[in-house]
Amino acid sequence: MRKFISNLLSAFVFSAIAISSGHALAEKSESVPETTRPSDVPENYIATPFGFFHPSCVYEIKNDETLLQGLQVKKVTGEIKQIEECKFSNFLTKGVMRKKTDEATNAALDDQLQMYSVASLDGSLLYMSTNLRVPSEPEVDNGQTLYFMTGVHDNRNTSFYVVLGWNQLDYPGWTAVAWICCESGVTVYSSPIITSENYTVRVQLERQIDTLIARVLVSYGMVVLDGKQISTTNFLDPVNFIIGGAFEIFNVGSCDELPRSGYIVFDHIDVLSTEYVELTNDFEQYYIHRYCNYNIDIVNQIGNSSVRFNF
């Protein structure tokens, strides 16, 4: 398990990381140190769930487009456009530079995530679904960014997440966005969906032959209000790291800048492999920090697991 988690975190931060213990538990704290933009990160860089990227290296992929290997984007009309490789280095959350040609930059574990839950899938992903109930707004909004993430990544360190974000991509309030990172230093995202407290974000990841599709649906009760999707052929390697939930923050100076409700739940987690076998391995919890008394509750149930983040 220690080796598995080390490999997993390498993919999260695109780094070669050594883990000294299975559960990286920090001491609990009722406060959180202020997380501001690192001084080494240029002001024009965009904050993403994967760190800071130059604006020329962040692209929006529309519903009618598919991201192909080699940074090509194909429209349903057949038209293909080429995305240029990123010519700029990018930075992890705390300002550690990740060179554009280097996927093995050493970085501290606490440079990327606050807490997360993962499971290993025997085989490769065919289908995954998860629901997130949008939590309350933070009591204090100082322009901070919060990322609640679920998704997958493969053996080539390519990540495919759906992110419920507060002040994400400079949209005020809650938005739901699918993200893919980071071929040739480029990260792409789906068109954002604006959402609100008590709405439900329904996440579906599905493989269709050589294409992996993420569908993001926002509903209130039984009524679907909006939906977006993003497709890619970049995931040809086995996709077997399942992210039940992950949490990251940016520009947070106090615990009252987290959602007032004090928790968020990723529930009805259902995962199926290409061999039509359900996920049977348990989700496990890991903490990088224990600020604001973070803790995780997990219910492992085949076809209906849940992960709850408390703060």
C-alpha positions, 0 to 999 in steps of 0.5 A: 500500500505504501508503494501504491500511495507513493505512485499516486501522489507522484501523479497528483503533483507530477513528482517523484515523492517518497512517503515515510508513512502510509497515513501522512497525518499532521497534528490537528489544528483549529486554524489554517496558515494563510495561503497566498499566491507565492512570491515566485509565481507571476501575477498573470499566472492562472490558479488551477487545481494543479497549480499555477499556469501561464495563460497561454497554457490553459485552454477551454474545450467546448462540448463539441470538441475532443482532446486528441493525443498530441494536443490536437482538438477535434470538432464534431465537424471534423475540423482539427486545430492544434494546441501549442505546447506550453513554453512556460514553466508552471508552479505547484500550489506553494510556488515550487516550479515544475519545469515544462519538460520535467515530470519528476520535479521533487516537491514536498507532499504538503505542496499540493493537497489538504486531504484526499481518498483513493482506491485502486481499480483492478483493471482499467476504468470503464465507468465511474459516477459520483454525486456532490451536494454543493455545500453552503457558501463560506462565512467569509469571502476574501476571494479565496479559492477552494477545490473539491475534486473527484476523478481518475488518473493513469500510469502516465501521470495524466489526470482527469478530474471534475472539480467543484470550485469556489471562485474557480477560474475567476468565476465568483461563487460555486462552479463545476468544471472538468479538468485534464492535466498536463500533456506538454505542460498544458491543462484544459477544462470544460465550460464552467457551470455556475451552481449554488448551495444545495444543488447536486453536481452529478459526475459521470466518467465513461470510456467509449472505445478509445475516448474517455468522456466526463459529463458534468450535470447540475440538478436541483431535486430531480430537474437537470438544470445544466450540463457540460462534457469534455472528451479525450483520447489521451487515456489509452494506458490503464486508468486504475487510480480512482480519486473518491475525493480530494481537497485543496485551497488557495488564498485561505487565511482562516477556517471561516473561509471554508463552507459554513456547513462544515462538510461536503459529501461525495456519495453514490460512488460507483466504479466499473472496470472494462472487464465489467467488474465493480470496484472492490478495493476500499477507499482509504483516507490520507491527510496532508494537513489537519487544519480546521480539524479536517477529518474524513469519513468513508463508507466502502460499499460496492457500487455505492461508496461515499466519502465525507470531508469534515472541516 
